[in-house]
Amino acid sequence: MAGTPMSLAFQAMARFHLGDNEGTPSLRASLALLRRLQQVMRLPPWNQDVEAAGFLREAQSLITAKVHAER
């Protein structure tokens, strides 16, 4: 399903790893998907889903580590 936390996390991490059409990391797109994932996780039933929370943590740790490393 396109709007599930699992799908959004997968898309965000894949976009981060694969990059854009030129092969450069697509941090902007990854961050946008991560923000959408965070919004979805505030809504029922996802706000009570332990597995979905794990996907969020995994995506956050991967993407935000890059953001902090660039500062």
HELIX and SHEET records of a PDB file:
HELIX    1   1 PRO A    5  LEU A   18  1                                  14    
HELIX    2   2 LEU A   27  MET A   41  1                                  15    
HELIX    3   3 TRP A   46  GLN A   48  5                                   3    
HELIX    4   4 VAL A   50  ALA A   69  1                                  20    
END                                                                             
